[in-house]
Amino acid sequence: MNWGQNAFQYHDNQLHCEDAPLAAIAETVGTPVYVYSQAALLERAAAFVTAVPPNTLVCYATKANGNPMLLRLLAEAGLGGDVTSGGELFLALHAGILPDKIIYSGVGKTQAEIEMALDARIRALHVESEMELGTIAAIAESRRQIARIGVRVNPNIDAQTHPYISTGLHGHKFGVNPERAMAMMQQAANHPWLEPVGIAAHIGSQITKLSPYAETAQFLIGMADELAGMGIALDYLDMGGGLGIDYNEPQLTKNIQQSTPSIGDWVTAVSEPIAKAGYNLVLEPGRSIVGPVGALITRVVYTKEQGGKQFIIADTGMNDLLRPSLYQAHHPIWPVNKASVVRHPSSVVDIVGPICETSDTLAKERPFPPTEPGDLLAILQAGAYGFAMASNYNGRLRPAEVLVNSDQFHIIRQRQTYQHLLDGAA
């Protein structure tokens, strides 16, 4: 069974992850709970590994979901890691991702984090400012250790995505403009303890068109050719990630038109021009690997009518899944028991959480079948930036995480207890 595009399906009106009924998982583990499909995760990882040309490094963006078990599965599938903090570097190494397959990105690396990366001998630190380059140079010189670096370039290319997750314009905090990047690469080439190995660009997240990537590839090739003319030969060009997934109910309906590029189409669009130009490639997919493989299962607590509106109040909210509140993001939400969909017409509702914020909304003005307290709902396409952005706001406990393999499931992160709210307190 190919679960990569459709890990969550109804069988006899009951929603399953692979062959495991979500109702049984909720009964055993409680709610809210994140549920992931192991088969879908591995299929989507394999889709990248098999589609890329030789000498390509696929680095999973650990910020999307850093569960240690998922990272271990991806490491075993041959993926590297794109990390943005000392914590993510720790998780990647703990999961068995090889150091020479780890790229360290991010605008605010501390001295301790830089030293941690040099201790691990990762593939490269991607530098995002002249001051950071100076810090790395000083640390490398004091240690008498070569630091491999790349420079993140801000290409001023519009990714045509939500402004909060667009990262490639000159007004953004990420990277440096091309002129500064060229000067930094020359500075690194002239430093005895720095080795410039790549240039990188990451123009945003949840991008659903290929044209911005094609433009970025040509941009990086032009820079690399110019650097080659200056005597600086690069190991790779890093195209970043950001490939979008379909949040518009694709998972549960057969033969629906896919509104985002496939993994294969994206890899082809970014790899062909770079390979033709004679450069190796690094990719940093995150959401496109883990997003569709996860769902957040929640239980209805109350229903309510107020001000002419119908509310469904769930036991999960923005503390567990921040994206709808932060980005006004749409997630498909389906009843775990489909029978009510078949028997009753839908009404327009707001599905909200228990958090004391007006923005704590999971879905606004969404057609939904009649719902009673105790009913289970599945918030789909929640594998990326779900648990990773969860918090203890309002004293809420972070949910459990469960991994499904065929008809079996096991807990890969225990639900917090109230005692965890005291962690680190005096």
C-alpha positions as CSV (number, residue, x, y, z in Angstrom):
1,M,0.0,0.0,0.0
2,N,1.3,3.5,-0.9
3,W,0.7,5.5,2.2
4,G,2.9,8.5,1.2
5,Q,0.0,10.5,-0.2
6,N,-2.9,9.0,1.8
7,A,-1.9,7.6,5.2
8,F,-5.2,8.6,6.8
9,Q,-8.3,6.9,5.3
10,Y,-11.7,5.7,6.4
11,H,-12.5,2.0,6.8
12,D,-16.1,1.2,7.7
13,N,-16.7,4.9,8.5
14,Q,-13.8,4.9,11.0
15,L,-10.7,7.0,10.3
16,H,-7.5,5.1,10.3
17,C,-3.8,5.8,10.2
18,E,-2.5,3.1,7.9
19,D,-4.4,0.1,9.4
20,A,-4.7,1.4,13.0
21,P,-8.1,3.0,14.0
22,L,-7.6,6.4,15.4
23,A,-10.4,5.9,17.9
24,A,-8.4,3.0,19.4
25,I,-5.3,5.1,19.7
26,A,-7.3,7.9,21.4
27,E,-8.9,5.5,23.8
28,T,-5.5,4.0,24.7
29,V,-3.3,7.1,24.8
30,G,-5.9,9.9,25.4
31,T,-6.3,13.2,23.6
32,P,-4.9,15.4,22.3
33,V,-2.3,13.2,20.6
34,Y,-0.2,13.5,17.5
35,V,-0.3,10.4,15.3
36,Y,2.3,9.7,12.6
37,S,2.5,7.1,9.8
38,Q,5.8,5.4,9.7
39,A,5.2,4.0,6.2
40,A,4.3,7.5,4.8
41,L,7.3,9.1,6.4
42,L,9.7,6.5,4.9
43,E,8.0,6.7,1.5
44,R,8.3,10.5,1.3
45,A,11.9,10.3,2.4
46,A,12.6,7.7,-0.2
47,A,10.9,9.9,-2.9
48,F,13.7,12.5,-2.3
49,V,16.6,10.0,-2.1
50,T,15.6,8.3,-5.3
51,A,14.8,11.4,-7.2
52,V,18.0,13.4,-6.6
53,P,21.1,13.1,-8.9
54,P,24.4,11.6,-7.6
55,N,26.4,13.7,-5.1
56,T,23.3,15.3,-3.7
57,L,22.8,15.6,0.0
58,V,19.3,15.7,1.3
59,C,19.2,17.3,4.7
60,Y,15.9,17.0,6.6
61,A,15.0,20.3,8.2
62,T,14.8,19.2,11.8
63,K,12.8,22.4,12.8
64,A,9.7,20.9,11.1
65,N,9.5,18.0,13.6
66,G,12.4,17.0,15.9
67,N,10.9,13.9,17.5
68,P,13.9,11.6,18.1
69,M,12.3,8.5,16.7
70,L,11.3,10.2,13.5
71,L,14.8,11.6,13.1
72,R,16.2,8.2,13.7
73,L,14.0,6.7,10.9
74,L,15.1,9.5,8.5
75,A,18.8,8.9,9.4
76,E,18.4,5.2,8.6
77,A,16.8,6.2,5.3
78,G,20.0,8.0,4.4
79,L,19.0,11.6,5.1
80,G,21.2,14.3,6.6
81,G,20.1,17.1,8.8
82,D,19.6,20.8,8.5
83,V,19.8,22.3,12.0
84,T,19.2,25.8,13.4
85,S,20.3,25.5,17.0
86,G,22.5,23.6,19.4
87,G,19.4,21.7,20.5
88,E,18.6,20.6,17.0
89,L,22.3,19.6,16.5
90,F,22.1,17.5,19.6
91,L,18.9,15.8,18.4
92,A,20.4,15.1,15.0
93,L,23.5,13.6,16.4
94,H,21.5,11.6,19.0
95,A,19.4,10.2,16.2
96,G,22.5,8.9,14.4
97,I,22.6,11.5,11.6
98,L,26.3,11.5,10.4
99,P,28.1,14.8,11.2
100,D,29.3,15.1,7.6
101,K,25.6,15.2,6.6
102,I,24.7,18.1,8.9
103,I,24.4,21.7,7.8
104,Y,24.0,24.3,10.5
105,S,21.8,27.3,9.4
106,G,20.4,30.2,11.4
107,V,21.0,33.9,12.0
108,G,21.9,33.8,15.7
109,K,24.4,31.1,16.4
110,T,26.1,31.6,19.8
111,Q,29.8,31.0,20.5
112,A,28.9,27.8,22.4
113,E,26.8,26.5,19.5
114,I,29.6,27.2,17.0
115,E,32.0,25.4,19.2
116,M,29.6,22.5,19.5
117,A,29.4,22.3,15.7
118,L,33.1,22.4,15.4
119,D,33.5,19.7,18.0
120,A,31.1,17.5,16.0
121,R,32.9,18.3,12.7
122,I,29.7,18.8,10.8
123,R,29.7,19.4,7.1
124,A,29.4,23.2,7.2
125,L,28.2,26.2,9.2
126,H,26.1,28.5,7.0
127,V,27.0,32.1,7.8
128,E,24.4,34.9,7.7
129,S,26.4,38.1,8.6
130,E,29.9,39.5,8.6
131,M,29.9,39.6,12.4
132,E,29.1,35.9,12.5
133,L,31.8,35.1,10.0
134,G,34.3,37.1,12.2
135,T,33.1,35.1,15.3
136,I,33.6,31.8,13.6
137,A,37.0,32.8,12.3
138,A,38.2,33.8,15.8
139,I,36.9,30.6,17.3
140,A,38.5,28.5,14.5
141,E,41.8,30.3,14.9
142,S,41.8,29.9,18.7
143,R,41.2,26.2,18.3
144,R,43.6,25.8,15.3
145,Q,40.8,24.0,13.5
146,I,39.5,24.5,10.0
147,A,35.9,25.7,9.9
148,R,34.0,24.8,6.8
149,I,31.5,27.5,6.0
150,G,28.9,28.4,3.5
151,V,27.3,31.8,3.1
152,R,23.5,32.2,2.9
153,V,22.6,34.6,0.2
154,N,19.4,36.6,0.2
155,P,18.4,36.6,-3.5
156,N,15.5,39.0,-3.3
157,I,13.2,36.5,-5.0
158,D,9.5,36.5,-4.1
159,A,8.5,33.0,-2.9
160,Q,4.8,33.9,-3.3
161,T,3.9,32.5,0.1
162,H,2.7,33.9,3.4
163,P,4.8,36.9,4.5
164,Y,5.6,35.3,7.9
165,I,7.3,32.3,6.1
166,S,8.8,34.2,3.2
167,T,12.6,34.5,3.8
168,G,14.3,35.5,0.6
169,L,13.6,39.2,0.2
170,H,16.1,41.9,1.0
171,G,14.0,43.2,3.9
172,H,14.1,39.9,5.7
173,K,16.5,39.1,8.5
174,F,18.0,36.0,6.7
175,G,21.2,35.9,4.8
176,V,23.1,38.7,3.1
177,N,22.8,40.4,-0.3
178,P,24.9,39.0,-3.2
179,E,27.6,41.7,-3.0
180,R,28.2,41.1,0.6
181,A,28.1,37.3,0.1
182,M,30.9,37.6,-2.5
183,A,33.0,39.7,-0.2
184,M,32.5,37.2,2.7
185,M,33.4,34.3,0.5
186,Q,36.6,36.0,-0.6
187,Q,37.4,36.9,3.1
188,A,36.9,33.3,4.1
189,A,39.1,32.0,1.2
190,N,41.9,34.3,2.4
191,H,41.6,33.2,6.0
192,P,43.9,30.4,7.1
193,W,41.3,28.7,9.3
194,L,38.2,29.1,7.2
195,E,37.3,26.9,4.2
196,P,34.4,28.2,2.0
197,V,32.6,25.2,0.6
198,G,29.1,26.4,-0.5
199,I,26.5,29.1,-1.0
200,A,23.0,28.7,0.1
201,A,19.6,30.2,-0.4
202,H,16.3,29.5,1.3
203,I,13.5,31.7,-0.1
204,G,10.6,30.6,2.1
205,S,8.3,27.9,3.2
206,Q,5.0,26.4,1.9
207,I,5.9,27.4,-1.7
208,T,3.5,26.0,-4.3
209,K,5.1,27.2,-7.5
210,L,8.2,26.0,-9.2
211,S,9.2,29.2,-10.9
212,P,10.7,30.9,-7.8
213,Y,13.0,27.8,-7.4
214,A,14.1,27.9,-11.0
215,E,15.0,31.5,-10.6
216,T,16.9,30.8,-7.4
217,A,18.8,27.9,-9.1
218,Q,20.0,30.2,-11.9
219,F,20.9,32.9,-9.3
220,L,23.1,30.5,-7.3
221,I,24.7,29.1,-10.5
222,G,25.6,32.7,-11.6
223,M,27.2,33.4,-8.2
224,A,29.1,30.1,-8.2
225,D,30.5,30.7,-11.7
226,E,31.6,34.2,-10.6
227,L,33.3,32.7,-7.5
228,A,35.0,30.1,-9.7
229,G,36.4,32.9,-11.7
230,M,37.9,34.3,-8.5
231,G,39.6,30.9,-7.8
232,I,37.0,29.8,-5.2
233,A,35.7,26.3,-6.2
234,L,32.6,25.3,-4.2
235,D,31.6,21.8,-3.0
236,Y,27.9,22.5,-3.4
237,L,25.0,24.8,-4.0
238,D,22.3,24.6,-1.3
239,M,18.8,25.3,-2.6
240,G,17.2,25.1,0.8
241,G,13.7,23.7,1.1
242,G,10.2,25.1,1.4
243,L,8.2,22.9,-1.0
244,G,4.6,23.2,0.0
245,I,2.1,20.5,0.7
246,D,-1.7,20.5,0.0
247,Y,-3.7,21.6,3.0
248,N,-6.9,21.6,1.0
249,E,-8.4,18.3,2.0
250,P,-6.3,16.0,-0.3
251,Q,-5.7,13.2,2.0
252,L,-9.1,11.6,2.3
253,T,-10.6,12.0,-1.1
254,K,-9.4,9.7,-4.0
255,N,-8.5,11.1,-7.4
256,I,-8.4,14.7,-6.1
257,Q,-6.3,17.2,-8.2
258,Q,-2.9,17.9,-6.4
259,S,-2.5,21.6,-6.1
260,T,1.2,21.6,-5.2
261,P,4.2,20.3,-7.2
262,S,5.2,16.7,-6.5
263,I,8.5,15.8,-4.8
264,G,9.8,14.5,-8.1
265,D,8.8,17.6,-10.1
266,W,10.4,19.9,-7.4
267,V,13.7,17.9,-7.3
268,T,13.9,18.0,-11.1
269,A,13.3,21.7,-11.3
270,V,16.1,22.5,-8.8
271,S,18.6,19.8,-9.7
272,E,18.7,19.7,-13.4
273,P,20.1,23.2,-14.0
274,I,22.6,22.8,-11.1
275,A,23.8,19.4,-12.3
276,K,24.1,20.8,-15.9
277,A,26.2,23.6,-14.6
278,G,28.5,21.0,-12.9
279,Y,27.8,21.7,-9.3
280,N,26.8,19.3,-6.4
281,L,23.5,20.0,-4.7
282,V,22.2,20.2,-1.1
283,L,18.4,20.2,-0.4
284,E,16.7,20.9,2.9
285,P,13.2,19.6,2.8
286,G,11.1,19.5,6.0
287,R,7.4,20.1,5.7
288,S,7.2,18.2,2.4
289,I,8.6,15.0,4.2
290,V,6.8,15.1,7.5
291,G,3.7,17.3,7.0
292,P,1.3,14.9,5.4
293,V,2.3,12.0,7.6
294,G,0.9,13.4,10.9
295,A,-2.5,14.3,12.4
296,L,-3.5,15.8,15.7
297,I,-6.4,13.9,17.3
298,T,-8.6,15.9,19.6
299,R,-11.9,15.3,21.5
300,V,-14.9,17.7,21.5
301,V,-15.5,19.1,25.0
302,Y,-18.5,21.3,24.4
303,T,-20.6,22.9,21.7
304,K,-21.9,26.4,22.0
305,E,-24.1,29.0,20.1
306,Q,-23.3,32.6,20.6
307,G,-23.9,35.8,18.5
308,G,-25.4,33.8,15.7
309,K,-22.4,31.5,15.5
310,Q,-21.9,27.9,16.2
311,F,-18.8,26.8,18.1
312,I,-17.2,23.4,18.6
313,I,-14.8,23.6,21.6
314,A,-12.0,21.0,21.5
315,D,-9.5,19.8,24.0
316,T,-6.6,21.1,21.9
317,G,-5.8,24.6,20.8
318,M,-3.0,27.0,19.8
319,N,-0.7,25.6,22.5
320,D,-0.6,22.3,20.6
321,L,-1.1,23.6,17.0
322,L,-0.1,27.2,16.5
323,R,-0.2,27.5,12.8
324,P,-3.9,28.5,12.4
325,S,-3.5,31.3,15.0
326,L,-0.1,32.4,13.8
327,Y,-0.5,32.2,10.0
328,Q,-4.3,31.8,9.6
329,A,-3.3,28.4,8.2
330,H,-5.9,26.0,6.9
331,H,-5.8,22.4,8.1
332,P,-8.3,19.7,7.0
333,I,-10.4,18.6,10.0
334,W,-12.4,15.4,9.8
335,P,-14.6,13.5,12.2
336,V,-12.9,10.3,13.2
337,N,-16.4,8.6,12.9
338,K,-17.6,9.4,9.4
339,A,-21.2,8.1,10.0
340,S,-22.4,11.6,11.0
341,V,-21.1,13.0,7.7
342,V,-23.2,10.5,5.8
343,R,-26.4,10.9,7.8
344,H,-26.6,14.6,8.6
345,P,-26.0,17.8,6.7
346,S,-23.2,20.1,7.7
347,S,-23.6,23.5,9.3
348,V,-21.0,26.3,9.4
349,V,-19.0,26.3,12.7
350,D,-15.9,27.7,14.3
351,I,-13.7,25.0,15.8
352,V,-11.8,26.5,18.7
353,G,-9.6,25.5,21.6
354,P,-9.6,26.0,25.4
355,I,-6.9,28.8,25.4
356,C,-7.7,32.2,26.8
357,E,-7.0,34.0,23.5
358,T,-9.6,35.1,20.9
359,S,-7.1,33.9,18.3
360,D,-7.3,30.3,19.6
361,T,-9.1,29.0,16.6
362,L,-8.5,25.8,14.7
363,A,-11.0,26.5,11.9
364,K,-13.2,29.5,11.1
365,E,-16.6,29.3,9.4
366,R,-16.0,25.7,8.3
367,P,-18.8,23.5,7.1
368,F,-19.0,20.6,9.6
369,P,-21.4,17.8,10.5
370,P,-23.3,17.8,13.8
371,T,-20.9,17.1,16.6
372,E,-21.5,16.0,20.2
373,P,-19.2,16.2,23.3
374,G,-16.9,13.2,23.3
375,D,-16.6,13.0,19.5
376,L,-13.1,12.7,18.1
377,L,-11.8,15.0,15.4
378,A,-8.6,14.6,13.3
379,I,-6.7,17.7,12.3
380,L,-4.7,16.5,9.2
381,Q,-1.5,17.6,7.6
382,A,-0.2,18.4,11.1
383,G,3.1,16.5,11.0
384,A,5.2,19.6,10.4
385,Y,5.3,22.6,12.7
386,G,2.8,21.0,15.0
387,F,4.4,19.5,18.1
388,A,7.6,21.4,17.2
389,M,5.8,24.7,18.0
390,A,3.8,23.4,21.0
391,S,4.0,25.1,24.3
392,N,2.8,25.0,27.9
393,Y,0.8,28.3,27.5
394,N,-2.1,28.5,30.0
395,G,-0.5,25.6,31.9
396,R,-1.5,23.2,29.2
397,L,0.4,19.9,28.9
398,R,2.2,19.1,25.7
399,P,0.5,16.1,24.0
400,A,1.7,12.6,23.5
401,E,3.1,11.5,20.1
402,V,2.4,8.1,18.6
403,L,4.0,6.2,15.7
404,V,1.9,3.8,13.6
405,N,3.3,0.9,11.7
406,S,0.6,-1.0,9.8
407,D,-2.0,-1.9,12.5
408,Q,0.4,-1.4,15.4
409,F,1.2,1.8,17.3
410,H,3.5,2.8,20.1
411,I,4.1,6.0,22.0
412,I,7.2,7.9,20.9
413,R,6.8,10.7,23.3
414,Q,4.9,10.5,26.6
415,R,2.2,13.1,27.4
416,Q,3.5,15.6,30.0
417,T,2.2,15.5,33.5
418,Y,1.6,18.5,35.8
419,Q,5.0,17.8,37.5
420,H,6.6,18.7,34.2
421,L,5.4,22.2,34.7
422,L,7.9,22.5,37.5
423,D,10.9,21.4,35.4
424,G,13.8,23.8,36.2
425,A,11.8,25.8,38.7
426,A,13.5,26.8,42.0
